[in-house]
Amino acid sequence: MEMEKVIYCKVVRETLDRQGYTQTGRYFGVGGRLFRVEQWCNETGEYEEDYVRSGDYQSVRAQYKAKGWKVLR
């Protein structure tokens, strides 16, 4: 039996200026709210970032919980 990978993530809202740039200067364009999802895999020790546009924080959390991931606050 294979060991299941447990992925932990944290959802953080990214603040964009009126032109669509983050505080660090990264460009995402204008549009809906932007959320950064920081992901860690306990099996591999890898770290990744995902960016998701969504109307609210809870829907992003629900999206990743549906994948079976542990969502941290």
Buried (B, 14 or more C-beta within 10 A) or exposed (E): EEEEEEBBBBBBEBEBEEEEBBEEEEEBEEEEBBBBBBBBBEEEEEEEEEEBEBEEEEEBBEBBEEEEBEBEE
